[in-house]
Amino acid sequence: MQTRASSPKIFRDDLSSLFKAYKGQIVRVTILSGFLFFLLHILMGVSFYGNSLNEGIKNKLGMYFYIKDKPEEEDYIYKQVMSLKEKLEGAGIKTTFSSKEDSVKFLEKRLPNLTGTFEKF
């Protein structure tokens, strides 16, 4: 019958003999595992970068509509536009509404010389 004190020694001896017998295989498996983990981190980094790039492009893309208005039908057209906006938002599409004046102010702020170009033509 073995005692508890001899168990760690037997375990240590077994590990020592296993390491001596399979040293080359252990080293190769360790190198291969290290390379695979490195490759995994590279692929995860590329995946995260691609995902953030995709989200950035998705946030920048959009559809813009210019709605010609007639002074006598201004309220009717506004109600139609708001109805369309609500339907799109109900379908899960993010929408924003800007009046013509707000749009021109935004463009003037982004491109200050744009109004001069419009005035030329």
Backbone torsions as a table, in degrees:
resi	resn	phi	psi	omega
1	MET	NA	133.7	-178.4
2	GLN	-88.7	150.1	177.6
3	THR	-96.9	169.1	-179.4
4	ARG	-67.5	-33.3	-178.4
5	ALA	-66.4	-30.6	-178.9
6	SER	-84.0	-16.8	179.5
7	SER	-60.5	-50.2	178.7
8	PRO	-61.1	-34.5	179.5
9	LYS	-66.6	-42.4	178.7
10	ILE	-64.6	-43.0	179.6
11	PHE	-61.9	-44.5	177.8
12	ARG	-62.9	-41.1	179.0
13	ASP	-65.3	-40.8	178.7
14	ASP	-64.2	-44.7	178.0
15	LEU	-62.4	-41.3	179.7
16	SER	-61.9	-44.7	-179.8
17	SER	-69.3	-36.3	176.7
18	LEU	-64.7	-43.2	-180.0
19	PHE	-64.6	-40.3	178.7
20	LYS	-65.0	-39.5	-176.4
21	ALA	-75.1	-33.6	-173.6
22	TYR	-120.9	30.8	-177.6
23	LYS	-58.6	-46.4	-178.6
24	GLY	-62.8	-43.0	179.7
25	GLN	-67.2	-39.4	178.9
26	ILE	-63.3	-42.5	179.2
27	VAL	-64.4	-44.7	179.7
28	ARG	-63.3	-43.2	178.9
29	VAL	-64.1	-39.5	178.9
30	THR	-64.4	-43.6	178.6
31	ILE	-65.1	-44.4	178.9
32	LEU	-62.3	-43.3	178.9
33	SER	-63.5	-42.5	177.8
34	GLY	-61.1	-43.6	178.5
35	PHE	-63.4	-42.3	-179.9
36	LEU	-65.6	-39.2	176.4
37	PHE	-65.0	-40.2	177.4
38	PHE	-61.5	-46.2	178.7
39	LEU	-62.6	-39.8	177.7
40	LEU	-61.0	-43.2	179.0
41	HIS	-65.4	-38.8	177.3
42	ILE	-62.4	-47.1	-179.6
43	LEU	-64.7	-38.0	177.3
44	MET	-65.5	-40.2	177.7
45	GLY	-62.8	-44.4	177.6
46	VAL	-63.5	-40.3	179.5
47	SER	-63.1	-46.0	179.2
48	PHE	-64.3	-40.7	178.3
49	TYR	-63.7	-44.4	178.4
50	GLY	-63.0	-38.7	179.1
51	ASN	-65.3	-44.5	179.9
52	SER	-67.9	-36.0	176.2
53	LEU	-64.7	-42.2	178.5
54	ASN	-62.2	-43.8	179.1
55	GLU	-64.2	-40.5	178.8
56	GLY	-62.6	-43.6	178.5
57	ILE	-66.1	-41.6	-179.6
58	LYS	-62.5	-37.3	179.1
59	ASN	-72.1	-27.2	-177.5
60	LYS	-87.7	-22.8	179.6
61	LEU	-78.4	150.3	178.6
62	GLY	-173.9	170.8	175.3
63	MET	-112.8	137.1	179.4
64	TYR	-124.1	133.1	179.5
65	PHE	-118.5	134.9	171.7
66	TYR	-107.6	120.6	-176.5
67	ILE	-106.2	118.5	177.1
68	LYS	-71.2	131.6	179.4
69	ASP	-115.9	151.1	174.5
70	LYS	-111.8	136.6	-176.1
71	PRO	-54.7	-35.3	-177.8
72	GLU	-78.5	-19.1	-178.7
73	GLU	-110.6	18.7	-173.6
74	GLU	-60.0	-45.6	-179.4
75	ASP	-65.9	-42.3	-179.7
76	TYR	-62.9	-44.9	-180.0
77	ILE	-65.0	-41.4	179.0
78	TYR	-61.2	-42.7	178.8
79	LYS	-63.6	-40.2	177.5
80	GLN	-63.8	-42.7	-179.6
81	VAL	-64.1	-43.7	179.5
82	MET	-65.8	-36.2	176.9
83	SER	-64.4	-44.8	177.6
84	LEU	-62.4	-41.1	178.5
85	LYS	-60.5	-44.8	179.6
86	GLU	-64.3	-39.0	178.5
87	LYS	-64.6	-42.9	179.1
88	LEU	-64.7	-42.2	178.5
89	GLU	-66.6	-33.8	176.1
90	GLY	-65.0	-29.1	178.5
91	ALA	-84.5	-0.8	177.3
92	GLY	93.9	13.4	-179.9
93	ILE	-99.1	128.5	179.6
94	LYS	-73.1	126.5	-179.0
95	THR	-130.8	150.5	172.1
96	THR	-134.6	147.9	-179.7
97	PHE	-119.1	132.7	175.7
98	SER	-131.6	136.5	176.8
99	SER	-75.0	169.7	-179.5
100	LYS	-62.3	-39.3	-179.3
101	GLU	-66.2	-42.2	178.1
102	ASP	-63.3	-39.0	180.0
103	SER	-66.0	-42.8	179.5
104	VAL	-65.3	-40.5	178.3
105	LYS	-63.0	-41.1	178.1
106	PHE	-61.7	-45.7	178.9
107	LEU	-64.8	-39.0	178.6
108	GLU	-63.2	-36.4	179.4
109	LYS	-71.2	-40.1	-179.0
110	ARG	-75.4	-40.2	-177.6
111	LEU	-130.1	89.3	-174.0
112	PRO	-61.3	-31.6	-178.2
113	ASN	-85.5	2.5	-178.1
114	LEU	-66.8	-39.0	-178.9
115	THR	-64.9	-36.2	176.8
116	GLY	-64.2	-38.6	178.2
117	THR	-66.0	-41.4	177.8
118	PHE	-63.7	-38.6	-179.2
119	GLU	-66.5	-32.3	178.6
120	LYS	-62.3	-39.5	-176.2
121	PHE	-93.2	NA	NA
